[in-house]
Amino acid sequence: MNRRSPLRRGRKLGRGVKVAPYVVPTTRRAPQPSGFIVPTRWVKFIFAIFLLPVCAILTQTFFTVFARATMTQRLWAGQEFWFFSLGAVLWLIAFIGLPRPILLYVFGHELTHALWVWLMGGRVSRFRVGRDGGHVVTNRTNFWIALAPYFFPLYSILAIAIYGLLSIFYNVQPYGRLLYAVIGATWAFHLTFTCWMIPKNQTDLRDHGTFFSLVVIYLLNLTLLSAMLILSSPHITFVSFGADLAKNIGNFAQWMADLTERFVQGAQH
């Protein structure tokens, strides 16, 4: 018979604050004879290696599209770009020069865990947030739930959702520039705290393999950033971005084919 008992996992947040992001159940089973077992972390590590070319191709595509939009399509001259940049710069100044809102970050971190638990069909039985830390108690966990706060910009999503909801009842178009400023500030909030937390030996990352976690976090953040670039520029569409992405995939495939051919020829000689 299976027994479940809560396992509390915590990590240290800056300035001596300890955060337990979630409490996950452990299932204990009687030992059964089995063959060779491959640890899950090994599988994730190998999978992360195969994700590295995807990260490289998406990175190349993003910067190629961004550079073209900036230089030839004058993306930098648009109000959206300037207000987004203004919000990001203001937050960076606040992050560096003012006391950091730890409680606000902890609340968003734990709420993101909880939201992804619900998305995965789980149940949250306890939610606690305080300046000394926080945690959620849930009956389900996986790497999506564990890593969600590092790739899901909760406050940016909330800002867009509130703007969309208000647009149903009011004419909010004159405040579109303010929305871009808020998104810039909240995205910078997400990015700075993510970069600040990752080097602090987080259990969220270690539980699923640090290398695998970092690759997934980078890839998903870059995917969201690419989508924001497309939505903020009238000259960039998902079709054109996809065409550039397909071109880079083709170039990478050709490079791999040439490399393989040279290797085979070298082995024959």
Sequence and secondary structure as in RCSB ss.txt:
>XXXX:A:sequence
MNRRSPLRRGRKLGRGVKVAPYVVPTTRRAPQPSGFIVPTRWVKFIFAIFLLPVCAILTQTFFTVFARATMTQRL
WAGQEFWFFSLGAVLWLIAFIGLPRPILLYVFGHELTHALWVWLMGGRVSRFRVGRDGGHVVTNRTNFWIALAPY
FFPLYSILAIAIYGLLSIFYNVQPYGRLLYAVIGATWAFHLTFTCWMIPKNQTDLRDHGTFFSLVVIYLLNLTLL
SAMLILSSPHITFVSFGADLAKNIGNFAQWMADLTERFVQGAQH
>XXXX:A:secstr
  EEEEEEEEEEETTTEEEEEEEEEEEE      S    HHHHHHHHHHHHHHHHHHHHHHHHHHHHHHHHTS G
GGSHHHHHHHHHHHHHHHHHHHS   HHHHHHHHHHHHHHHHHHTT  EEEEEEETTEEEEEES   HHHHHHHH
H  HHHHHHHHHHHHHHHHS  GGGHHHHHHHHHHHHHHHHHHHHHHGGGT HHHHTT HHHHHHHHHHHHHHHH
HHHHHHH TT  HHHHHHHHHHHHHHHHHHHHHHHHHHHHHHH 
